[in-house]
Amino acid sequence: MIQVFLIGSAPYAPLWWEKHKDKVHTAHCINNAKSIVKNKTGTWYISTDFPIHNDYSFKPIQERSKKEWNFCPIVSQYLLKPHGYACEYHGTMVLNACYDILNRATLACEPTRLNLVGCDLDYSGEETHFYGKGTPDPMRIPRENLEQHLLKLSRDFMGVHEILTLGPTPSILPFPQGDPELVWNPGS
């Protein structure tokens, strides 16, 4: 199985990355996680309105990257075939990126172990995002709907791909925890 990492914006993501980056060849990033992964970014997943809200400039994220801008493929339109989901509240980045990654792996006949880091959808703490100005956009979807979408994601790819979380528990994510050496542990 191919090991794939998807890095989100949870407050612990930069610390996880600093500790484990030597074990990761490339990582796909959601939105601002590009600023911590830098030159190891595989695909940069941005929301469809990200360029609009940033006046089609990536300058703010370049500045957060300490001007070490590294080019990579950018995806804002997600592959939702052979599997996908529909949501009246629009989508959420973790679902969009996971479906895109696993659909592409399916079409390429590459069984994949997708490891989620900082994609926990936990907005209960004082800090919700590592970059300080995040808003819990994914939670505009009622929790029960989001949980159903996450379960569908798991079922859609069961038996071909694995989806694991490397984040803390408990979590809204219905996926098992991955490699214990890579699971986020704030005490270590």
C-alpha positions, 0 to 999 in steps of 0.5 A: 500500500502507498502511504499518503499523508493529508495535513490539515490546520489543527493547532498541533499540525506544525509540531507534528510536522516538525517531529515527523517530517523526516518520515514523510516523503510528501504530504498533501495539504489543506489550505494553510497547511502548505505553509508548514509542509513547504517543499514537501507538498504533494498537492495543495487542496484549497477551497473553491473560494480561497483564491477569491477571498485572497484576491487571487494572490497567494501572498499571505501564505507566501509570507507565512512560509517565510518567503520560501515559496514552493510550487506544487499542483493546486486543486480546488475542483475535486474528483468525485468519481467513482465515489463522491458525496452531495451536501446541501451545506456544500462540503468540507475540505477534509471530505473533498480532499479525501475523496479526491485523493482516494478517487485518483488512487482508485483510478490509478489502481494504487491501494492507498493508506491515507493518514490524516493529520490535523484534520480532526474537525475539533473546534472545542479548544481555545485555539482551533487552527495553527495559524490563529485566524481560522473559523470552524467552517466545516461545522456549518454542516450539522454534526449528524450530517457530517458524521454520515458523510465521513462514514460514507467515505469510509464505506466507499473505499473499504477493502481497497484503501485505508483511512487512518487518523494520526490525530488525538482521540476521541474524535468525530472521525470514524477512522482507526488510529494509524501507526502509534509512532506517528499518532499525535501525543501532546506529551511526547 
